[in-house]
Amino acid sequence: MTCAEDEAASAAVWRGRFVSLLDRVPVPLAISDAYGNITGVNPAFAAVWSLQPGTVEGRMLLDLFTPTNEKQLHRLDEALRAGRRSRYPVEVCWAVRGAIHHGQVTVEPVSDPLDGHPHLLVTLRPEGERTGPSRHATARPDGPEGAEQEFAHLVLSAQEARILPLVAAGATTSVMARTVGISVDGINYHLTRLCRRLEVPNRPALVARAYVLGLLDPAAWPPRVMPPAAPRGGPATGRR
């Protein structure tokens, strides 16, 4: 056996040991190539989607996750292109049986002795389920006026400002996804977040409340968000 063959055999042994250890780790872990194609996951990772590990392999990471922080994703992309090795957190959301979940993946480039290209070790940390009122919650004044005052300074994110008018126009989820340039799961995540922030149960109620709060321009069609400097709470009265 040549020296190269001996090194390859040793690397194969260590890879087998690593895979065996991976299966026993309770934290959701996945391994992908540099392009995000999943080459292996442990049972804890597959269980997030109620799947078996073998059914997850071969999928793309971006088919499972929708990044919700573009700056983090850009930083990771730059690091991979530059060949830098470190741990890069990326906030993500994903859907399981219609329910939207969110958390954070940590992506770490690692070397493989049997492959000249780096692989990615991906660790998933789902957010814990929250019960009861938020620790940041403050008391709300009584009555309808108090309920509206709570949302008086609500500011839409860039993605929400693109999605909300599409909802008001009656666009389907798939049309919104193509228009905004994110996945269907990403659209569902932002809509769920908006409904939670405005405390409404569905899309029609979301649109109605958005008009009441002055988030959408009542005089515009197709729908559009109100300019940041425009007064909230309905049409302008002309008073200064």
C-alpha positions as CSV (number, residue, x, y, z in Angstrom):
1,M,0.0,0.0,0.0
2,T,1.4,3.4,-1.0
3,C,1.6,6.3,1.4
4,A,-1.3,8.0,-0.4
5,E,-3.5,4.9,-0.2
6,D,-2.7,4.6,3.5
7,E,-3.7,8.2,4.2
8,A,-6.9,7.7,2.2
9,A,-7.8,4.5,4.2
10,S,-7.1,6.3,7.5
11,A,-9.2,9.2,6.5
12,A,-12.1,6.8,5.6
13,V,-11.9,5.3,9.0
14,W,-12.1,8.7,10.7
15,R,-14.9,9.7,8.5
16,G,-16.8,6.6,9.6
17,R,-16.2,7.4,13.2
18,F,-17.4,11.0,12.7
19,V,-20.6,9.8,11.1
20,S,-21.2,7.4,14.0
21,L,-20.7,10.2,16.5
22,L,-22.9,12.6,14.4
23,D,-25.8,10.2,14.7
24,R,-25.6,10.2,18.5
25,V,-25.5,14.0,18.9
26,P,-28.9,15.4,20.1
27,V,-28.3,18.8,18.5
28,P,-29.7,19.0,14.9
29,L,-26.6,18.8,12.5
30,A,-26.2,18.6,8.8
31,I,-23.3,18.4,6.4
32,S,-23.4,20.0,2.9
33,D,-21.1,20.8,0.1
34,A,-20.0,24.4,-0.5
35,Y,-23.1,24.9,-2.7
36,G,-25.5,23.9,0.0
37,N,-26.3,20.4,-1.3
38,I,-26.9,18.3,1.8
39,T,-24.7,15.2,2.0
40,G,-25.7,14.0,5.4
41,V,-27.8,14.8,8.5
42,N,-28.2,13.3,11.9
43,P,-31.6,12.0,13.2
44,A,-32.1,15.1,15.3
45,F,-31.9,17.3,12.2
46,A,-34.3,15.1,10.2
47,A,-36.7,15.0,13.1
48,V,-37.3,18.7,12.8
49,W,-39.3,17.9,9.7
50,S,-40.5,14.5,11.0
51,L,-38.4,12.8,8.4
52,Q,-35.8,10.1,8.2
53,P,-32.2,11.2,7.6
54,G,-32.0,9.5,4.2
55,T,-34.9,11.5,2.9
56,V,-33.2,14.8,3.7
57,E,-29.9,14.0,1.9
58,G,-29.6,15.4,-1.6
59,R,-31.8,18.4,-0.8
60,M,-30.5,22.0,-0.8
61,L,-30.2,23.9,2.4
62,L,-32.1,26.9,0.9
63,D,-35.0,24.5,0.0
64,L,-35.4,23.8,3.8
65,F,-34.5,27.2,5.2
66,T,-35.3,30.8,4.3
67,P,-32.7,33.3,5.6
68,T,-34.3,36.2,7.4
69,N,-31.2,38.3,7.8
70,E,-29.7,39.4,4.5
71,K,-26.6,40.9,6.1
72,Q,-25.7,37.6,7.8
73,L,-26.2,35.7,4.5
74,H,-24.0,38.2,2.6
75,R,-21.3,37.9,5.3
76,L,-21.4,34.1,4.9
77,D,-21.2,34.2,1.1
78,E,-18.2,36.6,1.2
79,A,-16.4,34.3,3.7
80,L,-16.9,31.2,1.6
81,R,-15.7,33.0,-1.5
82,A,-12.6,34.2,0.3
83,G,-11.9,30.8,1.9
84,R,-12.2,32.1,5.4
85,R,-12.8,29.5,8.1
86,S,-14.9,30.5,11.1
87,R,-18.5,30.1,12.4
88,Y,-21.2,32.2,10.8
89,P,-24.7,32.5,12.3
90,V,-27.6,33.0,10.0
91,E,-31.2,33.6,11.2
92,V,-33.7,31.5,9.4
93,C,-37.3,30.3,9.2
94,W,-38.8,27.1,7.9
95,A,-42.2,25.5,7.5
96,V,-43.4,22.2,8.9
97,R,-46.9,21.1,8.0
98,G,-48.0,24.7,7.5
99,A,-46.6,26.0,10.7
100,I,-43.7,28.5,10.5
101,H,-40.8,28.1,12.8
102,H,-37.7,30.2,13.2
103,G,-34.3,29.9,14.8
104,Q,-30.6,30.2,13.8
105,V,-28.2,28.0,11.9
106,T,-24.5,28.2,12.5
107,V,-22.5,27.4,9.4
108,E,-18.8,26.3,9.7
109,P,-16.6,25.4,6.8
110,V,-14.6,22.2,7.5
111,S,-12.0,20.3,5.5
112,D,-12.4,16.7,4.3
113,P,-9.2,14.7,3.7
114,L,-10.9,12.7,1.0
115,D,-12.1,15.8,-0.9
116,G,-10.2,18.9,-1.8
117,H,-13.3,21.1,-1.5
118,P,-14.5,22.4,1.9
119,H,-17.8,21.1,3.3
120,L,-20.2,23.0,5.6
121,L,-21.1,21.8,9.0
122,V,-24.6,23.3,9.8
123,T,-25.9,23.4,13.3
124,L,-29.6,24.3,13.8
125,R,-30.9,25.9,17.0
126,P,-34.7,26.4,16.9
127,E,-36.2,29.2,19.0
128,G,-37.9,27.9,22.1
129,E,-41.7,28.0,22.1
130,R,-42.9,31.1,23.9
131,T,-45.8,30.9,26.3
132,G,-47.5,33.8,28.1
133,P,-46.8,37.5,27.5
134,S,-43.5,38.7,26.2
135,R,-41.0,39.8,28.7
136,H,-40.8,43.1,26.8
137,A,-44.6,43.6,26.9
138,T,-46.0,46.7,28.4
139,A,-49.5,47.5,29.7
140,R,-51.9,48.6,27.0
141,P,-54.4,51.4,27.7
142,D,-58.0,50.3,27.9
143,G,-60.5,50.8,25.1
144,P,-60.2,51.0,21.2
145,E,-58.1,54.2,21.3
146,G,-55.5,52.5,23.6
147,A,-55.3,49.5,21.3
148,E,-54.5,51.7,18.3
149,Q,-52.0,53.8,20.3
150,E,-50.0,50.6,20.8
151,F,-49.4,50.4,17.0
152,A,-48.9,54.2,16.5
153,H,-45.2,53.8,15.9
154,L,-45.1,50.5,14.2
155,V,-42.5,50.4,11.4
156,L,-42.5,47.9,8.5
157,S,-39.3,46.2,7.5
158,A,-38.2,46.4,3.9
159,Q,-39.6,42.9,3.1
160,E,-42.9,43.6,4.9
161,A,-43.3,46.9,3.0
162,R,-43.0,44.9,-0.3
163,I,-45.3,42.0,0.8
164,L,-48.2,43.9,2.5
165,P,-49.3,45.8,-0.7
166,L,-49.3,42.5,-2.6
167,V,-51.5,40.9,0.1
168,A,-53.9,43.9,-0.2
169,A,-54.0,43.4,-4.0
170,G,-55.1,39.8,-3.6
171,A,-51.8,38.2,-4.8
172,T,-51.4,34.5,-4.1
173,T,-48.5,33.3,-1.9
174,S,-46.6,31.9,-5.0
175,V,-47.0,35.2,-6.9
176,M,-45.8,37.1,-3.9
177,A,-42.8,34.8,-3.6
178,R,-41.8,35.3,-7.3
179,T,-42.4,39.1,-7.0
180,V,-40.4,39.6,-3.9
181,G,-37.7,37.0,-4.8
182,I,-37.9,34.7,-1.7
183,S,-39.4,31.3,-1.1
184,V,-43.0,30.6,-0.3
185,D,-41.9,29.6,3.2
186,G,-40.3,33.1,3.5
187,I,-43.6,34.8,2.5
188,N,-45.5,32.7,5.0
189,Y,-42.9,33.6,7.7
190,H,-43.3,37.4,7.1
191,L,-47.1,37.2,6.9
192,T,-47.2,35.2,10.2
193,R,-44.9,37.7,11.8
194,L,-47.1,40.6,10.6
195,C,-50.3,39.0,11.8
196,R,-48.6,38.4,15.2
197,R,-47.4,42.0,15.4
198,L,-50.8,43.5,14.4
199,E,-52.7,40.9,16.5
200,V,-54.9,39.6,13.7
201,P,-55.9,36.1,12.8
202,N,-55.7,36.1,9.0
203,R,-54.8,38.0,5.8
204,P,-58.1,39.8,5.3
205,A,-57.9,41.1,8.9
206,L,-54.3,42.0,8.3
207,V,-55.2,44.2,5.3
208,A,-58.1,45.8,7.1
209,R,-56.0,46.7,10.1
210,A,-53.1,47.9,7.9
211,Y,-55.5,50.5,6.4
212,V,-56.9,51.5,9.8
213,L,-53.4,52.1,11.1
214,G,-52.4,54.1,8.0
215,L,-49.7,51.5,6.9
216,L,-51.4,51.4,3.5
217,D,-52.3,54.4,1.4
218,P,-56.2,54.5,1.3
219,A,-56.2,56.6,-2.0
220,A,-53.8,54.3,-4.0
221,W,-54.4,51.4,-6.3
222,P,-52.6,49.2,-6.8
223,P,-52.0,49.2,-3.1
224,R,-48.9,50.8,-1.7
225,V,-47.5,51.6,1.7
226,M,-47.7,55.1,3.1
227,P,-44.5,57.1,2.9
228,P,-42.6,57.2,6.2
229,A,-43.3,60.9,6.8
230,A,-47.1,60.5,6.2
231,P,-49.3,60.6,9.3
232,R,-50.7,57.3,10.6
233,G,-54.2,56.6,11.6
234,G,-56.1,57.4,8.3
235,P,-56.2,59.9,5.5
236,A,-54.4,63.2,5.9
237,T,-56.6,66.0,7.2
238,G,-54.4,68.8,5.9
239,R,-53.7,70.2,9.4
240,R,-50.1,70.8,10.5
